[in-house]
Amino acid sequence: MNPQPARAEAPTCAGPDPNPRQPRLRLPPHACDTHAHIMGPKARYAYSPARIYTPPDCLLPDYLKMLATLGVERAVLVQPSVYGTDNTVMLEAMKAAGDRFRGVAVVAEDISNSELKKLGAAGVRGVRVNIVDVKDRKPGKLPMDMLKKLARRVAPLGWHLEFLMHADEFPDLDRAFAGFPVDIVLGHLGYMKTDKGLGNAGFQALLNLMKAGHAWVKLTGPSRITTAGGLPYTDVVPYARALLEANPERVIWGTDWPHVIIKTPMPNDGDLADLLADWIPDAQLREQVLVRNPARLYGFS
């Protein structure tokens, strides 16, 4: 599924805070950031003409600096839409970082089995499917035939499908993915604006999927779903806790670095890490979400 064609000038977005602060909250050993993007250098790796935004260079050394400041030892890079199905930048960053990194790729529908195996050998553990940015997208409609075909191809590899989608647009999400060949992962707490309410049919369907053990959700991108403004995103707390209550073994966390197309003030990543104290007050549960759950999903030892 291809993002919509770029306009004459894909808008430029701001870069992350270059001076991350150490969080007050001490994160557990082997904590994992499950959602980040590496982009650039633009002079070497051209962005896709079909992109819908133009990021500044967001490079591996800056990301590693941020992780070290937060006390995060592991990471999962997710292929950003600006590179389409060319996973080169992500794969090179994973190789440079070593075994403490995993990846989620974007692939063409006709990718060969040998190419999938190569991605697996490089540390890829899932395929990302962008529903949000599809041209002429109809809310509530999913290309299930294509998705099931892709899922059946990656199932032998032990992979999952990660979706960028708005849960509120899919009130039958639990029925649509019942019996799906692989686990699914949704980012940004279901990517639904908080003013939709916890009782929203799509969010409730997502909770049902989690309770059935078929879906994982990332506690990422609160700035994407808040309707209350900037930090500390207090309106996001009930959603994080509802997801944890549904199935604490299916919740993971990430920074969403470098926070592209952000519409609220750019947060400092130390402040984002400190949100975990309110989202997950219990230290043992935080360790499960930050360490044990991602280790199981992405295959960390």
PLY file of the C-alpha trace (Angstrom):
ply
format ascii 1.0
element vertex 301
property float x
property float y
property float z
element edge 300
property int vertex1
property int vertex2
end_header
0.00 0.00 0.00
1.57 3.25 -1.12
1.27 6.62 0.62
-0.49 9.36 -1.31
1.62 11.27 -3.89
3.65 14.16 -2.55
2.67 17.69 -3.24
5.09 19.96 -5.04
6.79 20.61 -1.72
6.33 18.03 1.02
6.24 20.16 4.21
9.33 20.26 6.37
8.96 19.09 9.94
10.96 20.06 13.01
13.74 17.93 14.42
13.84 16.46 17.94
15.19 18.28 20.98
18.98 17.88 20.56
19.56 17.99 24.31
17.67 15.11 25.92
17.68 15.24 29.70
18.10 12.33 32.05
14.68 11.26 33.31
13.84 11.33 36.99
12.45 7.81 36.59
15.11 5.11 36.49
14.33 2.68 33.69
15.03 -1.03 34.25
18.07 -2.80 32.73
17.50 -3.93 29.12
14.66 -1.45 28.61
13.62 -1.29 24.96
12.45 1.62 22.81
10.17 -0.16 20.33
9.45 2.74 17.98
11.98 5.08 16.40
13.11 6.15 12.94
16.53 6.93 11.48
16.45 9.34 8.51
19.29 10.73 6.47
21.75 12.02 5.70
19.51 13.45 3.02
22.55 14.25 0.86
23.28 10.51 0.65
19.84 8.87 0.86
17.16 10.56 -1.20
13.65 10.63 0.21
10.77 9.11 -1.72
8.96 11.54 -4.04
5.73 10.09 -2.61
6.51 11.32 0.91
4.05 13.54 2.75
6.66 15.31 4.91
10.35 16.19 4.73
12.32 15.54 7.93
15.71 16.99 8.83
18.58 14.53 9.17
17.82 12.34 12.19
20.91 10.20 12.49
22.02 7.16 14.46
24.61 8.97 16.68
21.93 11.41 17.86
19.52 8.58 18.54
22.14 6.60 20.45
22.91 9.69 22.54
19.24 9.96 23.42
18.98 6.27 24.35
22.08 6.50 26.56
20.69 9.56 28.34
17.40 7.79 29.03
19.11 4.56 30.09
17.58 2.49 27.28
19.70 -0.43 26.07
17.62 -1.93 23.24
15.69 -0.49 20.33
13.42 -1.32 17.43
13.71 0.82 14.32
10.58 1.19 12.21
10.82 1.98 8.51
9.55 5.56 7.97
7.23 6.36 5.07
9.73 8.84 3.59
11.76 5.90 2.24
8.90 3.78 0.91
10.04 0.16 0.57
13.76 1.04 0.48
14.87 -0.14 3.92
18.56 0.68 3.36
18.91 3.41 5.99
17.17 1.36 8.66
19.20 -1.76 7.90
22.52 0.11 7.95
21.65 1.66 11.32
20.70 -1.76 12.68
23.97 -3.25 11.48
25.99 -0.41 13.03
24.17 -0.70 16.36
24.57 -4.47 16.60
22.39 -7.15 18.17
20.64 -4.79 20.56
18.59 -3.42 17.62
15.69 -4.99 15.73
13.65 -3.65 12.83
10.18 -3.47 11.29
10.39 -3.15 7.51
8.09 -1.95 4.74
8.05 -4.33 1.78
6.54 -4.56 -1.68
3.75 -7.07 -2.19
5.90 -9.03 -4.67
8.98 -9.28 -2.45
10.68 -12.66 -2.83
10.96 -15.21 -0.04
14.75 -14.95 -0.26
14.58 -11.20 0.35
12.31 -11.74 3.34
14.82 -14.21 4.76
17.64 -11.69 4.25
15.66 -9.10 6.18
15.14 -11.64 8.95
18.85 -12.39 9.11
19.48 -8.65 9.47
17.19 -8.43 12.50
13.82 -7.55 10.99
10.94 -9.04 12.97
7.87 -7.52 11.36
6.33 -5.70 8.41
4.74 -2.29 8.70
1.51 -1.48 6.86
0.50 2.18 6.61
-3.29 2.51 6.49
-3.44 6.18 7.49
-1.57 7.69 4.53
-3.11 5.62 1.73
-4.44 7.65 -1.20
-8.25 7.81 -1.45
-8.54 5.81 1.76
-12.04 4.96 2.91
-12.40 4.89 6.70
-13.27 1.46 8.02
-12.04 -0.42 4.95
-9.08 -2.79 5.09
-7.54 -4.75 2.18
-7.92 -8.01 4.08
-7.11 -10.30 1.15
-3.74 -8.61 0.67
-3.07 -8.48 4.41
-3.81 -12.18 4.91
-1.61 -13.09 1.97
1.27 -11.06 3.41
0.67 -12.48 6.87
0.80 -16.05 5.61
4.14 -15.32 3.93
5.80 -13.91 7.06
4.20 -16.33 9.53
6.91 -19.01 9.01
9.50 -16.37 9.96
7.77 -15.68 13.26
7.04 -12.09 12.24
4.07 -9.83 12.94
2.31 -7.06 11.01
2.50 -3.56 12.47
-0.25 -1.15 11.48
-0.33 2.62 11.34
-4.08 3.02 11.63
-6.76 4.87 13.58
-8.54 2.34 15.79
-11.68 4.47 15.98
-12.25 3.98 12.24
-12.57 0.21 12.69
-15.39 -0.71 15.10
-15.17 -4.32 13.88
-11.42 -4.58 14.42
-11.76 -7.58 16.69
-13.89 -9.47 14.16
-11.72 -8.45 11.19
-8.58 -9.91 12.77
-10.10 -12.94 14.47
-8.12 -15.93 13.26
-5.50 -13.75 11.50
-2.36 -15.74 10.63
0.03 -13.58 12.72
-0.07 -11.17 15.63
-0.78 -7.54 14.85
0.79 -4.49 16.49
-0.78 -1.02 16.64
1.23 2.09 17.43
0.40 5.25 19.35
-2.08 3.69 21.81
-4.37 2.87 18.91
-3.79 6.28 17.26
-7.18 7.65 18.28
-7.77 11.19 19.51
-8.55 11.19 23.21
-11.77 13.15 22.79
-13.28 10.09 21.10
-13.66 8.56 24.57
-12.71 5.24 26.11
-16.07 3.80 25.08
-15.38 4.33 21.38
-16.34 1.14 19.52
-13.01 0.90 17.71
-11.00 1.30 20.91
-13.16 -1.29 22.64
-12.62 -3.65 19.70
-8.88 -3.15 20.08
-9.14 -4.01 23.78
-11.05 -7.16 22.84
-8.27 -8.17 20.44
-5.72 -7.66 23.18
-7.74 -9.70 25.66
-7.86 -12.51 23.12
-4.07 -12.36 22.76
-4.13 -11.35 19.08
-2.87 -7.75 19.28
-0.05 -5.74 20.80
-0.17 -1.98 21.37
2.68 0.49 21.65
2.59 3.22 24.29
4.05 5.74 21.86
3.27 9.16 20.45
1.00 10.73 23.11
1.46 14.03 21.27
-0.31 12.44 18.30
-3.52 11.66 20.18
-3.80 14.29 22.91
-6.54 16.89 22.67
-5.39 18.69 25.82
-2.21 20.28 24.44
1.40 19.56 25.37
3.11 17.73 28.19
2.21 15.92 30.42
-0.65 14.74 28.15
-2.87 13.95 31.14
-5.77 12.98 28.86
-3.68 10.05 27.54
-3.27 8.39 30.96
-6.70 6.64 30.99
-5.98 5.12 27.57
-2.60 3.78 28.62
-4.11 2.23 31.73
-7.05 0.73 29.81
-4.64 -0.99 27.42
-2.58 -2.33 30.32
-5.68 -3.59 32.09
-6.83 -5.37 28.92
-3.62 -7.39 28.64
-0.38 -6.31 30.34
1.53 -8.99 28.40
0.67 -7.28 25.09
1.80 -3.71 25.80
5.18 -2.25 24.81
6.67 1.25 24.93
8.61 3.55 22.63
9.81 7.11 22.24
8.54 7.74 18.69
11.85 9.57 18.11
12.33 11.93 16.22
8.65 12.93 16.64
7.86 13.80 13.02
4.97 16.08 12.04
4.33 16.94 15.68
1.52 19.46 16.18
2.19 20.18 19.86
5.39 21.69 21.33
8.38 19.41 20.73
8.82 17.29 23.87
12.13 16.44 25.48
12.62 12.68 25.47
13.48 12.72 29.16
10.05 14.19 29.87
8.45 11.48 27.72
10.23 8.76 29.70
8.98 10.28 32.94
5.38 9.86 31.75
5.81 6.16 32.52
5.60 6.96 36.23
1.96 7.97 35.73
1.11 5.49 33.00
2.62 2.48 34.80
3.08 3.31 38.51
4.00 -0.28 39.43
7.73 -0.97 38.95
7.27 -4.68 38.18
4.71 -3.91 35.50
7.04 -1.29 34.01
9.76 -3.93 33.80
7.37 -6.23 31.97
6.35 -3.55 29.47
9.85 -2.18 28.89
11.86 -5.43 29.01
10.04 -8.76 28.98
7.28 -7.97 26.49
9.54 -6.51 23.76
12.08 -9.28 24.33
9.37 -11.80 23.49
7.93 -9.94 20.50
11.24 -9.00 18.86
13.40 -11.94 19.89
15.89 -10.33 22.26
17.76 -12.79 24.45
0 1
1 2
2 3
3 4
4 5
5 6
6 7
7 8
8 9
9 10
10 11
11 12
12 13
13 14
14 15
15 16
16 17
17 18
18 19
19 20
20 21
21 22
22 23
23 24
24 25
25 26
26 27
27 28
28 29
29 30
30 31
31 32
32 33
33 34
34 35
35 36
36 37
37 38
38 39
39 40
40 41
41 42
42 43
43 44
44 45
45 46
46 47
47 48
48 49
49 50
50 51
51 52
52 53
53 54
54 55
55 56
56 57
57 58
58 59
59 60
60 61
61 62
62 63
63 64
64 65
65 66
66 67
67 68
68 69
69 70
70 71
71 72
72 73
73 74
74 75
75 76
76 77
77 78
78 79
79 80
80 81
81 82
82 83
83 84
84 85
85 86
86 87
87 88
88 89
89 90
90 91
91 92
92 93
93 94
94 95
95 96
96 97
97 98
98 99
99 100
100 101
101 102
102 103
103 104
104 105
105 106
106 107
107 108
108 109
109 110
110 111
111 112
112 113
113 114
114 115
115 116
116 117
117 118
118 119
119 120
120 121
121 122
122 123
123 124
124 125
125 126
126 127
127 128
128 129
129 130
130 131
131 132
132 133
133 134
134 135
135 136
136 137
137 138
138 139
139 140
140 141
141 142
142 143
143 144
144 145
145 146
146 147
147 148
148 149
149 150
150 151
151 152
152 153
153 154
154 155
155 156
156 157
157 158
158 159
159 160
160 161
161 162
162 163
163 164
164 165
165 166
166 167
167 168
168 169
169 170
170 171
171 172
172 173
173 174
174 175
175 176
176 177
177 178
178 179
179 180
180 181
181 182
182 183
183 184
184 185
185 186
186 187
187 188
188 189
189 190
190 191
191 192
192 193
193 194
194 195
195 196
196 197
197 198
198 199
199 200
200 201
201 202
202 203
203 204
204 205
205 206
206 207
207 208
208 209
209 210
210 211
211 212
212 213
213 214
214 215
215 216
216 217
217 218
218 219
219 220
220 221
221 222
222 223
223 224
224 225
225 226
226 227
227 228
228 229
229 230
230 231
231 232
232 233
233 234
234 235
235 236
236 237
237 238
238 239
239 240
240 241
241 242
242 243
243 244
244 245
245 246
246 247
247 248
248 249
249 250
250 251
251 252
252 253
253 254
254 255
255 256
256 257
257 258
258 259
259 260
260 261
261 262
262 263
263 264
264 265
265 266
266 267
267 268
268 269
269 270
270 271
271 272
272 273
273 274
274 275
275 276
276 277
277 278
278 279
279 280
280 281
281 282
282 283
283 284
284 285
285 286
286 287
287 288
288 289
289 290
290 291
291 292
292 293
293 294
294 295
295 296
296 297
297 298
298 299
299 300
